Amino acid sequence: METQTNNLNTYRILYIIKGIFNLLGAVFFIGYGFFMNFIFTEVNQNTETPFDMTTFFGIICGIGFVVSLIFGIVTLLGAKYIGEARNYTFVLIVAILNCLTGILGILLGIFSIIEINKPHVKALFDQNK
């Protein structure tokens, strides 16, 4: 029987790149939080504001950091499992979640969903349970 080719190794590399971009996004939120904290600390000394802007931006940047960090780790785990061709459900969920993260995530998610739903790739995932 002839083995059919698949693109799982290519998708593994693309998921690693996407995971690194997500982790860089987490670093961006840290830098943005420090920068805005510096700016609004200077502003709050001169005027009265109805609420503390440093706390507001701290919460927003903290949430952005945590979400980007989680997406980065989950995407890197998805890359690992795609390379090993196991945990089909997890890889499918990672592909769907990546559709929420911009144009690169949409393209990567859609094409990887198409790839892992091919019969010979599903059989490969079932083989490696």
Secondary structure, DSSP 8 states (H G I E B T S, - for coil): -------HHHHHHHHHHHHHHHHHHHHHHHHHHHHHHHHHHHHHHHS--SS-HHHHHHHHHHHHHHHHHHHHHHHHHHHHHHHHT--HHHHHHHHHHHTTS-HHHHHHHHHHHHHHTSHHHHHHHHHT-
